[in-house]
Amino acid sequence: MTETLAVYSLVMVYSALAVYVIAFVMFALDLGRRAASAPARVREAELVGAGTTSPALVEEPPSSEPKRTPRFARVALALTVLALALHVAGTVLRGIAAERVPWANMFEFTLTASAIVVAIFLGVQLWQKLNFLGVFITGFALVALGAATVNFYVDVVPLPPALQSVWLVVHVFVAAIGTGFLALGAGLSIAQLMQARREATGKGPGFLGTLPDAERLEALAYRLIVVGFVFWTFTLIAGAIWAERAWGRYWGWDTKEVWTFIIWVLFAGYIHARATRGWRGARSSWLAIIGFSAVVFNFTIVNLFFKGLHAYSGL
């Protein structure tokens, strides 16, 4: 029964991968549509800069149709919801097969964390329309699931004694949620850098001409990163409590512990510098990107190549 459920789980994951590929293509087509239909106000500004005295001649007539999400974006979002449903089904089946939460090794954590990243992206759509991040998020899910199934897959095995704790549920799940918000913040920071360069050079708008301005993108990234930082802080605290229960000490300078703290310091520095030193724009965006890169490094390089008490990759 366990093997059968594990096989069904993989079928769901492969199905999710296929749908994510189509969603990725549709989001890319939506970006192409944005580039092809750059707003008149951007073209007007370019003509004024070129010396044209009558910018009103290039204004497009206002549309009488109500504003709605473009077709490519609607299809892409619908496909992402379907892919997430398959993704979650595969993750749940893995948990049922293992008779525990499905995040006890690198394969399982990748399944769970990437699903949470996509879920947070879809949830944030209720607050802000961030369709332009769809390529980044579905691309992230594709890379994560591809790496999980090809490089990280392990059979269902019993939990090591140190992981047989309620803190496995709390600590790792909260870390996955924090990773989701930090990933979105990193995506917005990348968009901010691209938008700031476009605004500074005055080059053709492309799809960036349909995005919020650089200041707005940076502000959105900051809000999401603050939420992610709160979850990461709880992750650090919960990990220390779990370490005391499992190994009799709150902190032991294990490689995983150190890198989790380094990530916390990077994002604490990001928030502090922005709030008290007036860091805005490129400097804060680069710091956010470096912070998320440290998250990825912590999960991949540290788990695979550094040995320690947290060596539970299963590989």
N, C-alpha and C positions, 0 to 999 in steps of 0.2 A: 504493500500500500504506500509506504514511504517513497519508494522508487518511482511508482506511478505518479504520485503527486508532484514529485520533483521534475519528472518529464513534462507534465502538464504545465508546470511553472515555466519551464524553458520555452515551451510552445507559446505561452502568453507573452513572454519577454521578446521572442523573435517577432511575433506579430506586432508588438508595440514598436519595435525597431523599424519595421516596414512602414508603419503608419507615420512615425516620426520623420522618416525620409520624405514622404509626400508632403507632410506639413512644412518641413524645412524648405522644400522647393516652392511651395505656395507663399510662404513668408518672403522668400527671395524675389518671387514675381511681384509681390506687393511693393517691395522696395524699388523694383524696376518701374512699376507704375508710378510710384511717388516721384522718381527721378524724371519720368517723362511728362509729368504734369506739375512741374514746379510752380508755385503760386505767383500770380501776377505782381505782387508787391516786391518779390525778390528781383524779377526781371526789370521792374520799374526802377529800383534802386541802382541796378547795374547800368541802365541807360543814362540815368542822371549822372552817375560817375563818369560816363564816357562823354558827357557834354551835351546830351540831348536836352532840349529846352521844353519839350512837351511830353513828359512822361505819361500823361493821361491817355495818350494815343494808344498805349499798349495795355491798358487795363482791360481785364476780361469782364464781360457782363456778369452780374451776380446771378447765381443759379436759383431758379424758383423751386428746385427740388429740396426736400428736407435733408439735412446732413445725416448720413448713416455710414456705418463701417463699410468700406469698399469690399467688393466681392471676393477678391483674393484673400484679404484679411479675414473675412467671415469664414471662408472655407478653411483657411489655415487654422483658425481658432477652433473650429468644429473638429477638425482632424486631430488637433492637439488634445482636445478633451477625450476623443475616442482612444488615442494613443495612451493617455494617462490612465483611462479605465482598464485597458489591457495590461499596462505597466503595474498598476496596483493589484490587479488580479494575480499576475505572476508573483508579485512580492508576497501577497497573502497566502497563496498556495505553497510557497516555499516555507513560510512560517508554520502552516498546518503540517507540512511534511516533517518539519524539524520538531514540532510540538513546543515551540518557543517563539520569542520575537525574532523576526528575520533580519537581524543586524549584528550577528556574532562574529563575522569574519569580513574580509574585504569584499568578497562577491556580494554578500547579503547587504552590507552597508551601502555599497554602490547602488544596488537596486533601490533601497529605501531612500537614500539621500537624493538621488536624481529624481525620483518620483516627487519628493517634497519640494525640490527646486521648481519643477514644472507646476505643481499645485499652487505654490506661492505666486508664481508668475500669472497664472490664470486668476487667482484670487485678487491680486493687485489690480487687475483689469477693472474691477468694480469701483476702484478708487481713481485710478488714472489709466487712460488708454495708452498702453505701452506696446502696441502691436509691433513697432519697429524693433523691439528687442526679441521678437519671435525667432529670428534667424540665430541669434546668440543662444537663446535658451534651448531651442530644439537641437541646435548643433551640439550644445553641451550635453544634452541627454543622449544624443547619438554616440558621442565619443565615450561617455561614461558607460552606457550599456554595452557598446562594442568591446571596450576594455574589460568589462566585467565578465562577459560571456567567453571571450577568447583567452584572456590572460589570468583572470582571478577565479574562475569557476572551481569549486570544490564540492565534493559530495556532502550530503547531510551527515553530520557527525555530532556526538554528544558535546555539551558545553564543558570546557575546562572548569575546575572547581572555582577559580577566581571570578569566573563570569556568571556563576550561579547566584545571582543577587538581583534584587529589585532595582539596584542602581544601574544595571545594564539597560533596563527599560528607560529610566529617566535620563541618565547622563548622555547616552548615545542619541536618543531621539531628539533631545534639546539641541545637541550639537548639529544634527542634520537640519533642524529648523533654522538655526543661526547661519549655517552654510547657505541655505536658500536665500535669505535676505542679503547676505554679503555678496552672493553671486549676482543678484539683480543690481546691487549698488555698483559692482565692478562693471557690469554691462553699461549702465548709465554713465559711468565715469569715462569709459572708452568713447561713448557717443559724445560726451562733453568735449573731450580733447579734439575730436574730429570737427565738431561744430565750431569750437573756438578758433581752430585754424582756418576754417572756411570764412568765418566772420572777419578774421584779421587780414586775410589775403584778398578777399573779395572775389575769389574764383567761383566758377560755375556752381550753382547750388546742388545739383543732383538731388538725391533723396533727402539730403540734409536740409534742403530748403523747406521741407514740410515738417521738420521736427521742431520742438521747442527750442528757444535760444539757449546758448551755452550756460547762462546763469541759471535758467530754470532747470536744465538737466542736472547741473551740479547740486542744486537745492533738493531735487528729488532723490538723487543718490545719497545725499547726507541723511535724509529722513529714513531711508531704508537701512542704511548702514547703522544708524543709531539703534534701530530695532534689532538688527542682527547682533550688535555689540552686547545688548542686554542678554540675549540668549547665550552668547559666547561666554559672558561673565558667569552666568549660572552653570554653564558647562564646566568651567574651570573650578568653581566651588564644589559642584557635585562630584567631579573627578577626585578632588582632594578628600572628600568625605568617604568615597568608595575606596580610595587607596588606604585610608586608615582602617576601614573594616576588613579589607583583604590582606594587607601587608603590615598593618600595625604602625603606619606613619602617614602623615598627610602629604608630605613632599619628599621625593628622593632623588631629584635631578635626573630622572630617567629621560631618555631622548624625547619621548612622546610628550611627557610633562613639560619639558623645556620649550618645545616648539608650540605647544598650546599656549603657553605663557607669552612667547614671542609674538604670536598672532594677537593676543589680547593687548600687549603693549603697543603694537603697530596701530591698531584701531583706536586705542585710548589716545595715542599721540595724534591721530587724525582728528578726532573729535575735539581734543584740547586745543590743537593748533588752529582749527577753524573757529572755535568759539572765543579764544582769548588773544590769538595773534593775528586774527584777520586773514588767515589763509583762505584764499578763494581760487577758483579756476583751476589751472593746470597743476599747481602744486598739490592741492588737496586731491585732485583726481588721480595723479600718479601715486600718491600715498595709498589711496583706496585700492588701486590695481595691485600695488606691491603687497598689500595686506592679503588680498584674495589669492595672489600667487603663493603666498606663504601657506594658506589653507590647503591649496592643491599640493604643494610640496610636502606638507605634513602628512597628508593622506597617502601620497604615492611613494615618494623617495624614502621618507622616514619609515613607513610601514614595510617597505620592501628591502631596504638595504641597511637599516640600523636595528640592531638587536637590543632587547631590553625586556622589562617586565610586561610591556604592552605588545609583545610579539604575538598577536592573535590574528594575523592575516589569514591563517589557514593554508598558506602556500608552502 
